[in-house]
Amino acid sequence: MMAQVKGGAGFVAALDQSGGSTPKALKAYGVAEDAWSNDEEMFDLIHQMRVRIITTPSFSKGKVLGAILFERTMDGMAEGVPVPTLLREKGIVPFLKMDKGLEAEQDGVQLMKPIPGLDALLERARALGVFGTKMRSVVRLGHRAGIAAIVRQQFEVAEQILSHGLMPIVEPEVLIASEERAQADTILREELLKALDALEGDRQVILKLSIPHEPDFHAPLIAHPRVIRVIALSGGYSRTDACAELAKNHGVIASFSRALIADLAHGQSDEAFDAALAQAIDEIYLASIVKA
């Protein structure tokens, strides 16, 4: 799995919509809010959607390197086996989204909320054959103190993840709509380089970052020996725009969510569903390997 993530061609699918974003994802998929009456039913519906995606023929090794799963999806079944097992059988590396949402904004950023029971969760993920984890924070403004706090928190938790033998995806997302986007990108890169330099031994991480304000801005991070890979979130761009922007950045591959599943619908036939997913996968794959 390490060799595939580090050197494989393709992208990482983000299938990790959580409680706050699940209703929007289901609505976009064509499932109205009156289709469920409680959280359990809602999460069951989104699990069905995710299983449909990962069991579709076009969702396969060769273009999809890995998939980031919501905790309930990791614990669920697909085609009679645990979801991480099915992904590995398809040649796709499983990751787990393990953060529990965001704190209120302070100093222009939103830190992660505490993650109770993290050690137990990491051990369960490892037992299920998960390769790594993902955790998201948000940068809204170019404030040094806030961005430094986000990086510090991300790397403290990353050390805990590494101690369990899992690979952390560090995701401090800079909002692409921020009026201080360029300043935030610059400060974040500086703080990430400091944190990477401070990693001990042979410890390494994956970085999941917003597509930067200027092409190849992430080059120093890509070149850092403590970085396995830099992957990019779509950040609210349409798939067309996200792919166009990503293709300007050498060495960065996609990890898209909404841009991947935007054309999928609950009522589609299996053939139409697979065709729509295949088109999205092809576009994102090409943007991840072919640079303008």
C-alpha positions in Angstrom: 0.0 0.0 0.0 2.9 2.4 0.8 4.4 1.8 -2.7 1.0 2.4 -4.4 0.3 5.6 -2.4 3.8 6.9 -2.9 4.4 6.2 -6.5 1.2 5.1 -8.2 -0.6 7.1 -10.9 -4.1 8.1 -10.1 -6.0 9.9 -7.3 -7.6 9.4 -3.9 -11.4 9.4 -3.8 -12.9 11.2 -0.8 -16.0 9.2 0.2 -16.1 10.6 3.8 -19.0 13.0 4.0 -19.9 13.3 7.7 -22.9 14.3 9.7 -23.0 17.9 8.6 -22.4 17.3 4.9 -24.4 14.1 4.5 -27.9 15.7 3.9 -26.4 17.9 1.2 -24.6 14.9 -0.4 -27.9 12.8 -0.3 -29.9 15.7 -1.8 -27.4 16.1 -4.6 -27.7 12.3 -5.1 -31.5 12.7 -5.5 -32.5 11.5 -2.0 -34.9 14.0 -0.4 -34.7 14.8 3.3 -38.1 13.1 3.9 -36.5 9.8 2.9 -35.1 9.4 6.5 -36.5 10.1 10.0 -33.3 9.9 12.1 -29.5 9.8 11.8 -29.3 6.0 11.6 -31.6 6.0 8.5 -29.7 8.9 7.0 -26.3 7.2 7.5 -27.7 3.9 6.1 -28.7 5.8 2.9 -25.3 7.4 2.5 -23.6 4.0 3.1 -25.7 2.5 0.3 -24.5 5.3 -2.0 -20.9 4.7 -1.1 -21.2 1.0 -1.5 -22.7 1.5 -4.9 -19.8 3.7 -5.9 -17.0 1.3 -4.7 -18.7 -1.8 -6.2 -19.1 -0.1 -9.6 -16.8 -1.6 -12.3 -15.2 1.8 -13.1 -14.1 2.3 -9.5 -11.0 0.3 -9.7 -7.2 0.1 -9.4 -5.3 1.9 -12.2 -7.0 5.3 -11.8 -8.2 5.2 -8.2 -5.3 4.8 -5.8 -7.2 5.1 -2.6 -10.4 5.9 -0.9 -11.1 7.9 2.3 -14.0 6.4 4.3 -16.3 7.7 6.9 -16.1 5.7 10.2 -19.5 4.0 9.6 -18.5 3.1 6.1 -15.2 1.6 7.4 -17.3 -0.5 9.9 -19.8 -1.5 7.2 -20.0 -4.4 4.8 -20.1 -4.5 1.0 -20.6 -7.7 -1.1 -20.4 -9.7 2.1 -17.0 -8.4 3.4 -15.9 -5.4 5.4 -15.5 -2.3 3.1 -11.7 -2.0 3.7 -11.3 -5.6 2.6 -13.3 -5.1 -0.6 -11.2 -2.0 -1.4 -8.0 -3.9 -0.9 -9.3 -6.7 -3.1 -9.9 -4.2 -5.8 -6.4 -2.8 -5.4 -7.5 0.4 -3.7 -5.9 1.7 -0.5 -8.4 2.4 2.3 -8.1 5.5 4.6 -10.3 6.6 7.5 -11.6 10.1 8.2 -11.2 10.2 11.9 -11.8 13.9 13.0 -15.1 14.8 14.7 -15.7 18.2 13.1 -14.5 21.7 13.8 -14.4 24.2 16.7 -15.8 27.7 16.4 -13.6 30.1 14.4 -10.8 31.8 16.4 -7.8 33.7 15.0 -9.1 33.2 11.5 -9.1 29.4 11.7 -11.2 26.4 12.9 -9.3 23.8 14.9 -10.4 20.2 15.1 -12.7 19.3 18.0 -11.4 16.8 20.5 -11.4 13.1 19.3 -12.5 10.9 22.2 -11.4 7.3 22.0 -8.9 8.0 19.3 -6.5 5.2 20.3 -9.2 2.6 20.2 -10.5 3.9 16.8 -7.0 3.7 15.4 -6.5 0.2 16.6 -9.9 -0.8 15.1 -8.9 0.8 11.8 -5.6 -1.0 11.7 -7.2 -4.3 12.5 -9.6 -3.8 9.5 -6.6 -3.2 7.2 -6.9 0.5 6.9 -3.6 2.1 5.7 -4.0 5.7 7.0 -6.3 8.4 8.3 -7.4 11.9 7.4 -8.2 14.9 9.6 -9.4 18.3 8.5 -9.0 21.8 9.9 -10.0 25.0 8.1 -8.0 28.2 7.5 -10.3 31.2 6.8 -7.8 34.1 7.1 -4.1 34.7 6.8 -3.4 35.0 10.6 -0.1 33.6 11.7 -1.1 32.6 15.2 -4.2 30.7 14.0 -2.4 28.9 11.2 0.4 28.0 13.5 -2.1 26.6 16.0 -3.7 24.4 13.3 -0.4 23.0 12.1 0.6 22.3 15.7 -2.6 20.5 16.4 -2.5 18.5 13.2 1.1 17.3 13.8 0.4 16.4 17.4 -2.4 14.1 16.3 -0.3 12.9 13.4 2.3 11.7 15.9 -0.4 9.7 17.7 -1.6 8.2 14.5 2.0 7.2 13.4 2.5 5.5 16.8 -0.3 3.1 15.8 1.4 2.2 12.5 -1.0 4.2 10.4 -0.2 7.0 7.8 -1.8 10.4 8.6 -3.2 12.6 6.0 -2.8 16.2 7.4 -5.5 18.4 5.9 -5.4 22.1 6.8 -7.8 23.4 4.2 -7.4 27.1 3.0 -10.8 28.3 1.8 -10.5 29.2 -1.8 -13.1 32.0 -1.3 -11.0 33.7 1.4 -10.0 37.3 0.7 -6.7 36.5 2.3 -6.1 33.2 0.4 -2.6 34.1 -0.9 -1.4 35.3 2.5 -2.9 32.1 4.1 -1.2 29.9 1.6 2.1 31.5 2.2 1.9 31.3 6.0 0.6 27.8 5.9 3.5 26.6 3.7 6.0 28.2 6.1 4.4 26.6 9.2 4.1 23.2 7.4 7.8 23.2 6.5 8.7 24.0 10.1 6.6 21.1 11.3 8.0 18.7 8.7 11.5 19.6 9.6 10.7 18.8 13.3 9.5 15.2 12.6 11.8 12.7 14.1 13.3 9.5 12.7 11.8 8.3 9.5 8.3 9.6 10.2 6.4 10.8 7.1 3.0 12.2 6.4 0.7 12.9 3.4 -0.5 16.4 3.0 -4.0 17.2 1.7 -4.1 20.9 0.7 -6.3 23.3 -1.2 -5.3 23.9 -4.8 -3.0 26.9 -4.3 -3.5 30.5 -5.5 -0.5 30.1 -7.9 0.7 27.1 -9.9 3.3 24.9 -8.3 3.2 26.8 -5.0 3.3 23.5 -3.1 6.6 22.5 -4.8 8.8 22.9 -1.6 6.3 20.6 0.3 6.3 18.0 -2.5 10.1 17.9 -2.4 10.3 17.6 1.4 11.7 14.2 2.5 9.0 13.8 5.2 6.2 14.1 2.7 4.9 10.9 1.0 2.5 12.7 -1.3 0.6 16.0 -1.7 -3.0 15.5 -2.6 -5.5 18.3 -3.3 -9.2 18.8 -2.4 -11.6 20.4 -4.8 -12.6 23.1 -2.3 -15.9 24.0 -3.9 -14.7 24.2 -7.5 -16.8 22.4 -10.1 -15.1 19.3 -11.5 -14.1 21.1 -14.7 -12.6 24.0 -12.8 -11.0 21.8 -10.2 -9.3 19.6 -12.8 -8.1 22.6 -14.8 -6.6 24.2 -11.7 -5.1 20.9 -10.5 -3.4 20.3 -13.8 -1.3 23.4 -13.4 0.4 21.9 -10.3 3.1 19.4 -11.0 3.3 16.5 -8.6 -0.1 17.1 -6.9 -2.9 14.5 -7.3 -6.6 14.9 -6.6 -8.6 13.9 -3.6 -12.0 15.1 -4.6 -15.4 14.5 -3.1 -18.2 16.6 -4.5 -16.3 17.0 -7.8 -16.2 13.2 -8.1 -19.8 12.3 -7.3 -21.6 15.4 -8.7 -23.2 13.6 -11.7 -24.3 10.5 -9.8 -28.0 10.0 -9.0 -30.0 7.5 -7.0 -32.4 6.9 -9.8 -29.8 6.1 -12.5 -29.6 2.6 -13.9 -26.5 0.7 -13.1 -25.2 1.3 -16.6 -25.8 5.0 -16.4 -24.4 5.3 -13.0 -21.2 3.5 -14.0 -20.9 5.6 -17.2 -21.2 8.9 -15.1 -18.7 7.7 -12.6 -16.3 6.5 -15.2 -16.4 9.9 -16.9 -15.6 11.7 -13.6 -12.8 9.2 -12.8 -11.3 9.7 -16.2 -11.3 13.5 -15.9 -9.9 13.5 -12.4 -7.3 10.9 -13.3 -6.0 12.9 -16.3 -5.8 16.1 -14.2 -3.7 14.1 -11.7 -1.2 12.8 -14.1 -1.1 15.3 -17.0 0.1 18.8 -16.2 -0.4 21.9 -18.3 
